[in-house]
Amino acid sequence: MNNKLFNFCILWACLGFYPSFALSESIPGGVAIIAVNDETRPQVFYEDKKVMVIGNPGAWQAVVGINLNAKPGLHQILIKSSQANKSLQFTVIEKQYKTQHINIKNKRKVNPNKLDMERINREKKLIETVKSNWRNIELDSLDLILPVQGRYSSPFGLRRFFNQQARKPHGGIDIAAAEGTPIKAATAGIITNTGNYFFNGNTVFIDHGQGMITMYCHMNNIEVSEGEKINKGDIIGSVGQTGRVTGPHLHWSVILNQTTVNPEFFMSSVDTETEH
């Protein structure tokens, strides 16, 4: 274990957390852990969005999700507490992600028509609302399990081109698996949304508290309902190929303060093979 990992493990253990992922990295799509040494639990904001705060009085930690489009350089969080308001700066380091070219046979999934765009815009507003959900709860652990075992067909952060047209960076992990393979909840939470979306296909959102949300897309079937409480490892549905896909797989995203971050920052282990 390197010194950075060891020191971070010690930090989390002192805070009462025991995740074995134990790494943060201030890169686009990464997670910044920032000490906030207030006696009372503060409210923390990054780019006007509320940020997860964990720990104990005098040793609070802000867990900040960094957007994939974040520019390298100085960034800041705003801290509101009973003592005073203040800001703290942190540095985002440049990260170069690989490029991926994908050929989609259904041309409407690349260049939607007018009716498709009306649907997409409605769904975008709904998804943004779901991603902004916040529950003030204490979190016992931030350690997530891989929802399905399989090959990483598309890692996080890829700069994507569909039919030679540039699109948004890949805000999740694609895990290739046989259609019908059970999908597990990455950790305990509440089902906040299920539905069929133009790009995402059959999709489930799980709220884990303090702005941490996981999203599961392209599912074959959904076996949970909105408002349902679930435990870590519960089956929520199965792998499919609904929405914009080239084959059966699970697209899995982790969301912090309304932005997607690399799920691997929260995984104790990864038993999979990445496609290069």
PAVOVEX-432626 format. One record per residue (C-alpha): residue number from 1; x, y, z. Coordinates in pm, 1 decimal, always signed. Layout:
// residues N
+------+----------+----------+----------+
! resi !        u !        v !        w !
+------+----------+----------+----------+
!  NUM !        X !        Y !        Z !
...
+------+----------+----------+----------+
This chain:
// residues 276
+------+----------+----------+----------+
! resi !        u !        v !        w !
+------+----------+----------+----------+
!    1 !     +0.0 !     +0.0 !     +0.0 !
!    2 !   +144.6 !   +337.5 !    -98.2 !
!    3 !   +171.7 !   +625.5 !   +150.6 !
!    4 !   -115.4 !   +822.2 !     -4.4 !
!    5 !   -350.3 !   +525.9 !    +24.1 !
!    6 !   -232.5 !   +440.7 !   +377.7 !
!    7 !   -276.0 !   +797.1 !   +505.0 !
!    8 !   -619.8 !   +821.6 !   +351.3 !
!    9 !   -726.3 !   +491.3 !   +508.0 !
!   10 !   -614.9 !   +624.2 !   +847.7 !
!   11 !   -815.9 !   +943.1 !   +788.1 !
!   12 !  -1134.4 !   +754.3 !   +706.9 !
!   13 !  -1087.9 !   +516.4 !  +1000.2 !
!   14 !  -1061.1 !   +814.7 !  +1236.1 !
!   15 !  -1387.6 !   +945.0 !  +1094.7 !
!   16 !  -1561.4 !   +615.4 !  +1159.9 !
!   17 !  -1560.3 !   +504.8 !   +795.6 !
!   18 !  -1389.9 !   +189.8 !   +674.0 !
!   19 !  -1407.2 !   +189.8 !   +295.2 !
!   20 !  -1124.3 !    +10.1 !   +119.7 !
!   21 !  -1143.7 !   +226.7 !   -191.7 !
!   22 !   -980.7 !   +503.3 !    +15.3 !
!   23 !   -863.4 !   +728.8 !   -264.8 !
!   24 !   -965.3 !  +1073.4 !   -380.9 !
!   25 !   -831.7 !  +1259.2 !   -678.4 !
!   26 !   -909.7 !  +1617.3 !   -777.7 !
!   27 !   -949.2 !  +1558.6 !  -1149.7 !
!   28 !  -1243.2 !  +1611.4 !  -1386.2 !
!   29 !  -1482.7 !  +1329.7 !  -1298.1 !
!   30 !  -1300.6 !  +1275.6 !   -969.6 !
!   31 !  -1370.0 !  +1333.0 !   -600.7 !
!   32 !  -1204.9 !  +1593.7 !   -377.9 !
!   33 !  -1197.7 !  +1534.5 !     -1.4 !
!   34 !  -1167.5 !  +1869.3 !   +176.3 !
!   35 !  -1127.4 !  +1914.1 !   +552.8 !
!   36 !  -1378.8 !  +2151.1 !   +711.3 !
!   37 !  -1280.7 !  +2191.1 !  +1074.7 !
!   38 !  -1601.3 !  +2339.2 !  +1216.7 !
!   39 !  -1746.9 !  +2223.9 !  +1546.3 !
!   40 !  -2101.4 !  +2204.3 !  +1411.1 !
!   41 !  -2188.1 !  +2030.3 !  +1085.4 !
!   42 !  -2162.6 !  +2295.5 !   +811.6 !
!   43 !  -2346.2 !  +2324.1 !   +484.0 !
!   44 !  -2106.3 !  +2308.5 !   +190.2 !
!   45 !  -2170.9 !  +2418.5 !   -167.8 !
!   46 !  -1973.2 !  +2371.5 !   -487.7 !
!   47 !  -2089.1 !  +2555.8 !   -798.1 !
!   48 !  -2411.9 !  +2638.9 !   -612.6 !
!   49 !  -2486.8 !  +2271.7 !   -546.3 !
!   50 !  -2502.5 !  +2117.3 !   -200.0 !
!   51 !  -2211.5 !  +1887.7 !   -113.0 !
!   52 !  -2193.1 !  +1575.7 !   +103.8 !
!   53 !  -2040.4 !  +1632.5 !   +450.4 !
!   54 !  -1928.8 !  +1340.6 !   +666.4 !
!   55 !  -1723.5 !  +1293.5 !   +981.9 !
!   56 !  -1741.8 !  +1432.6 !  +1334.8 !
!   57 !  -1745.3 !  +1774.8 !  +1506.9 !
!   58 !  -1413.9 !  +1946.8 !  +1446.9 !
!   59 !  -1321.9 !  +1697.4 !  +1175.0 !
!   60 !  -1584.3 !  +1728.1 !   +903.6 !
!   61 !  -1498.2 !  +1631.3 !   +547.6 !
!   62 !  -1663.0 !  +1767.1 !   +233.6 !
!   63 !  -1687.5 !  +1499.3 !    -39.0 !
!   64 !  -1697.2 !  +1698.6 !   -361.4 !
!   65 !  -1787.0 !  +1554.2 !   -700.3 !
!   66 !  -1601.1 !  +1728.1 !   -983.7 !
!   67 !  -1763.7 !  +1767.4 !  -1325.7 !
!   68 !  -1603.8 !  +1594.7 !  -1623.8 !
!   69 !  -1592.5 !  +1933.1 !  -1797.1 !
!   70 !  -1420.3 !  +2108.0 !  -1504.4 !
!   71 !  -1125.8 !  +2322.1 !  -1609.0 !
!   72 !   -787.1 !  +2261.9 !  -1443.4 !
!   73 !   -687.5 !  +2520.9 !  -1183.6 !
!   74 !   -823.1 !  +2666.3 !   -863.2 !
!   75 !  -1181.0 !  +2588.7 !   -759.4 !
!   76 !  -1356.9 !  +2672.3 !   -436.9 !
!   77 !  -1627.9 !  +2551.0 !   -204.0 !
!   78 !  -1852.5 !  +2775.6 !     +4.6 !
!   79 !  -1897.0 !  +2677.6 !   +368.5 !
!   80 !  -2195.1 !  +2796.7 !   +570.8 !
!   81 !  -2188.5 !  +2723.7 !   +942.6 !
!   82 !  -2314.1 !  +2862.2 !  +1271.9 !
!   83 !  -1976.8 !  +3033.7 !  +1321.6 !
!   84 !  -1941.2 !  +3214.3 !   +986.9 !
!   85 !  -1942.6 !  +3174.3 !   +613.4 !
!   86 !  -1613.3 !  +3113.4 !   +439.5 !
!   87 !  -1464.4 !  +2962.2 !   +125.7 !
!   88 !  -1185.3 !  +2711.6 !    +73.3 !
!   89 !   -989.0 !  +2656.3 !   -244.2 !
!   90 !   -871.8 !  +2331.6 !   -400.1 !
!   91 !   -689.1 !  +2253.6 !   -723.8 !
!   92 !   -832.5 !  +2049.2 !  -1008.6 !
!   93 !   -559.6 !  +1865.0 !  -1200.4 !
!   94 !   -586.1 !  +1802.8 !  -1574.9 !
!   95 !   -686.9 !  +1451.2 !  -1680.9 !
!   96 !   -673.4 !  +1319.5 !  -2037.0 !
!   97 !   -933.8 !  +1053.4 !  -2108.1 !
!   98 !   -926.0 !   +821.5 !  -2406.7 !
!   99 !  -1142.9 !   +866.2 !  -2715.6 !
!  100 !  -1407.5 !   +615.5 !  -2825.2 !
!  101 !  -1582.1 !   +592.7 !  -3163.5 !
!  102 !  -1916.4 !   +408.8 !  -3172.0 !
!  103 !  -2134.9 !   +326.2 !  -3470.0 !
!  104 !  -2507.8 !   +339.2 !  -3394.5 !
!  105 !  -2737.3 !   +171.8 !  -3650.1 !
!  106 !  -3049.0 !   +357.8 !  -3532.4 !
!  107 !  -2971.9 !   +702.5 !  -3671.1 !
!  108 !  -3243.0 !   +867.2 !  -3458.9 !
!  109 !  -3042.7 !   +777.3 !  -3149.0 !
!  110 !  -2767.8 !  +1005.1 !  -3284.7 !
!  111 !  -2972.5 !  +1270.6 !  -3465.6 !
!  112 !  -3319.7 !  +1269.2 !  -3307.7 !
!  113 !  -3615.9 !  +1412.3 !  -3496.8 !
!  114 !  -3839.7 !  +1691.1 !  -3368.5 !
!  115 !  -4073.2 !  +1463.7 !  -3171.2 !
!  116 !  -3774.2 !  +1279.8 !  -3026.4 !
!  117 !  -3624.0 !  +1610.4 !  -2911.2 !
!  118 !  -3946.5 !  +1709.5 !  -2736.7 !
!  119 !  -3934.3 !  +1381.0 !  -2547.1 !
!  120 !  -3560.7 !  +1416.3 !  -2474.5 !
!  121 !  -3608.7 !  +1767.9 !  -2333.6 !
!  122 !  -3891.5 !  +1649.6 !  -2105.6 !
!  123 !  -3679.9 !  +1361.3 !  -1984.1 !
!  124 !  -3376.5 !  +1585.0 !  -1930.2 !
!  125 !  -3574.7 !  +1807.0 !  -1691.1 !
!  126 !  -3701.6 !  +1502.3 !  -1501.4 !
!  127 !  -3353.0 !  +1352.5 !  -1473.6 !
!  128 !  -3209.1 !  +1681.0 !  -1345.5 !
!  129 !  -3480.2 !  +1688.8 !  -1078.3 !
!  130 !  -3401.8 !  +1331.5 !   -974.3 !
!  131 !  -3028.5 !  +1407.7 !   -962.0 !
!  132 !  -3091.0 !  +1707.7 !   -733.1 !
!  133 !  -3267.4 !  +1499.8 !   -465.7 !
!  134 !  -3120.5 !  +1544.4 !   -117.4 !
!  135 !  -3174.0 !  +1353.5 !   +206.3 !
!  136 !  -3004.0 !  +1465.0 !   +527.9 !
!  137 !  -2896.1 !  +1132.2 !   +671.6 !
!  138 !  -2586.0 !   +994.0 !   +839.0 !
!  139 !  -2388.2 !   +765.3 !   +610.5 !
!  140 !  -2227.1 !   +458.7 !   +765.7 !
!  141 !  -2022.0 !   +378.2 !   +457.9 !
!  142 !  -1954.0 !   +504.7 !   +108.2 !
!  143 !  -1828.7 !   +167.6 !    -12.8 !
!  144 !  -2014.8 !    +46.0 !   -323.6 !
!  145 !  -2028.7 !   -295.7 !   -485.4 !
!  146 !  -2019.1 !   -358.8 !   -858.4 !
!  147 !  -2383.4 !   -400.4 !   -967.8 !
!  148 !  -2305.0 !   -675.9 !  -1218.3 !
!  149 !  -1997.0 !   -880.0 !  -1299.6 !
!  150 !  -1869.3 !   -838.6 !  -1652.9 !
!  151 !  -1626.0 !   -675.2 !  -1890.6 !
!  152 !  -1588.3 !   -296.6 !  -1896.3 !
!  153 !  -1692.4 !   -227.9 !  -2254.9 !
!  154 !  -1666.3 !   +149.4 !  -2196.5 !
!  155 !  -1475.4 !   +288.4 !  -1895.6 !
!  156 !  -1560.2 !   +617.3 !  -1730.4 !
!  157 !  -1468.6 !   +949.4 !  -1890.1 !
!  158 !  -1426.8 !   +847.1 !  -2253.8 !
!  159 !  -1451.2 !  +1129.2 !  -2506.5 !
!  160 !  -1718.0 !   +983.8 !  -2728.9 !
!  161 !  -1806.4 !  +1007.4 !  -3096.2 !
!  162 !  -2129.3 !   +853.3 !  -3222.9 !
!  163 !  -2124.4 !   +799.8 !  -3600.3 !
!  164 !  -1826.3 !  +1039.3 !  -3612.7 !
!  165 !  -2016.7 !  +1309.6 !  -3423.2 !
!  166 !  -1880.8 !  +1439.7 !  -3091.9 !
!  167 !  -2104.2 !  +1388.8 !  -2788.5 !
!  168 !  -2075.3 !  +1435.3 !  -2411.4 !
!  169 !  -1801.1 !  +1246.9 !  -2222.4 !
!  170 !  -1902.9 !   +909.9 !  -2084.7 !
!  171 !  -2037.8 !   +976.2 !  -1736.7 !
!  172 !  -2042.8 !   +618.0 !  -1614.7 !
!  173 !  -1911.2 !   +266.3 !  -1659.6 !
!  174 !  -2053.3 !    +28.6 !  -1921.0 !
!  175 !  -2043.0 !   -333.1 !  -1806.1 !
!  176 !  -2106.5 !   -589.7 !  -2078.8 !
!  177 !  -2304.8 !   -891.6 !  -1962.3 !
!  178 !  -2558.0 !  -1135.4 !  -2102.0 !
!  179 !  -2912.0 !  -1009.5 !  -2136.6 !
!  180 !  -3111.5 !  -1106.3 !  -1829.6 !
!  181 !  -2813.9 !  -1102.0 !  -1590.5 !
!  182 !  -2937.1 !   -977.2 !  -1247.4 !
!  183 !  -2837.2 !   -624.1 !  -1145.8 !
!  184 !  -2767.1 !   -549.2 !   -778.5 !
!  185 !  -2806.6 !   -224.1 !   -587.9 !
!  186 !  -2458.0 !    -81.8 !   -524.2 !
!  187 !  -2557.6 !     +4.7 !   -166.5 !
!  188 !  -2867.6 !    +68.8 !    +43.0 !
!  189 !  -3105.3 !   +346.8 !    -51.9 !
!  190 !  -3447.7 !   +448.5 !   -175.8 !
!  191 !  -3574.4 !   +408.9 !   -531.4 !
!  192 !  -3652.3 !   +763.4 !   -643.8 !
!  193 !  -3730.0 !   +708.4 !  -1010.8 !
!  194 !  -3786.4 !   +430.6 !  -1263.1 !
!  195 !  -3881.2 !   +466.0 !  -1626.1 !
!  196 !  -3799.6 !   +426.0 !  -1992.0 !
!  197 !  -3587.5 !   +703.4 !  -2141.8 !
!  198 !  -3498.0 !   +780.8 !  -2503.8 !
!  199 !  -3121.1 !   +741.4 !  -2462.2 !
!  200 !  -3097.9 !   +551.8 !  -2132.0 !
!  201 !  -3370.1 !   +295.0 !  -2194.4 !
!  202 !  -3516.3 !   +127.0 !  -1887.1 !
!  203 !  -3356.0 !   +310.5 !  -1596.6 !
!  204 !  -3349.8 !   +305.9 !  -1216.0 !
!  205 !  -3227.6 !   +582.8 !   -984.5 !
!  206 !  -3136.6 !   +507.0 !   -621.2 !
!  207 !  -3090.4 !   +781.2 !   -361.2 !
!  208 !  -2831.8 !   +684.3 !    -98.1 !
!  209 !  -2836.6 !  +1010.5 !    +97.5 !
!  210 !  -2656.6 !  +1345.2 !   +100.8 !
!  211 !  -2666.9 !  +1380.6 !   -275.3 !
!  212 !  -2515.7 !  +1040.1 !   -358.3 !
!  213 !  -2730.5 !   +879.9 !   -626.9 !
!  214 !  -2666.6 !   +580.4 !   -849.1 !
!  215 !  -2819.1 !   +533.1 !  -1194.0 !
!  216 !  -2865.9 !   +202.0 !  -1378.9 !
!  217 !  -2950.5 !   +219.7 !  -1752.2 !
!  218 !  -3041.6 !     +3.7 !  -2055.9 !
!  219 !  -3209.9 !   -255.0 !  -1834.1 !
!  220 !  -3416.8 !   -540.2 !  -1973.1 !
!  221 !  -3667.9 !   -531.2 !  -1689.3 !
!  222 !  -3712.8 !   -334.0 !  -1367.2 !
!  223 !  -3804.0 !   -519.6 !  -1047.2 !
!  224 !  -3836.4 !   -227.3 !   -803.0 !
!  225 !  -4082.7 !    +57.7 !   -756.5 !
!  226 !  -4046.2 !   +425.7 !   -670.9 !
!  227 !  -4037.2 !   +484.9 !   -295.4 !
!  228 !  -3913.0 !   +132.1 !   -220.8 !
!  229 !  -3634.1 !    +92.8 !    +35.9 !
!  230 !  -3363.3 !   -148.9 !    -67.1 !
!  231 !  -3051.4 !   -298.6 !    +82.9 !
!  232 !  -2704.1 !   -334.1 !    -61.2 !
!  233 !  -2699.8 !   -622.7 !   -305.8 !
!  234 !  -3075.8 !   -639.8 !   -361.2 !
!  235 !  -3178.5 !   -727.0 !   -716.2 !
!  236 !  -3330.9 !   -426.1 !   -893.2 !
!  237 !  -3369.1 !   -571.8 !  -1244.4 !
!  238 !  -3165.4 !   -730.6 !  -1520.2 !
!  239 !  -2921.8 !   -638.8 !  -1797.1 !
!  240 !  -3076.9 !   -541.7 !  -2129.5 !
!  241 !  -3019.9 !   -340.4 !  -2443.9 !
!  242 !  -3286.2 !    -71.5 !  -2429.6 !
!  243 !  -3222.4 !   +288.5 !  -2534.8 !
!  244 !  -2908.0 !   +386.3 !  -2727.9 !
!  245 !  -2695.7 !    +70.7 !  -2728.3 !
!  246 !  -2487.8 !   -154.0 !  -2950.8 !
!  247 !  -2545.8 !   -464.4 !  -2737.1 !
!  248 !  -2655.7 !   -583.9 !  -2391.4 !
!  249 !  -2481.3 !   -405.1 !  -2105.8 !
!  250 !  -2537.7 !   -202.4 !  -1790.8 !
!  251 !  -2449.7 !   +166.4 !  -1786.8 !
!  252 !  -2383.5 !   +253.2 !  -1422.0 !
!  253 !  -2332.7 !   +607.1 !  -1294.1 !
!  254 !  -2251.1 !   +751.7 !   -952.9 !
!  255 !  -2371.4 !  +1105.8 !   -889.9 !
!  256 !  -2241.2 !  +1347.5 !   -624.6 !
!  257 !  -2370.1 !  +1705.8 !   -590.7 !
!  258 !  -2560.3 !  +1652.3 !   -918.9 !
!  259 !  -2254.1 !  +1555.7 !  -1124.2 !
!  260 !  -2134.0 !  +1215.7 !  -1241.9 !
!  261 !  -1805.2 !  +1089.7 !  -1098.0 !
!  262 !  -1599.5 !   +776.9 !  -1154.5 !
!  263 !  -1766.2 !   +492.3 !   -958.9 !
!  264 !  -1427.6 !   +331.1 !   -898.2 !
!  265 !  -1352.5 !   +591.0 !   -628.4 !
!  266 !  -1615.3 !   +415.7 !   -415.4 !
!  267 !  -1545.9 !    +51.7 !   -493.5 !
!  268 !  -1358.3 !   -175.4 !   -256.3 !
!  269 !  -1257.4 !   -405.5 !   -540.1 !
!  270 !  -1316.7 !   -448.7 !   -910.1 !
!  271 !  -1346.7 !   -799.7 !  -1051.0 !
!  272 !  -1374.1 !   -723.9 !  -1420.6 !
!  273 !  -1176.7 !   -703.0 !  -1741.9 !
!  274 !  -1152.0 !   -370.4 !  -1920.0 !
!  275 !  -1177.8 !   -361.0 !  -2297.6 !
!  276 !   -898.2 !   -157.7 !  -2454.5 !
+------+----------+----------+----------+
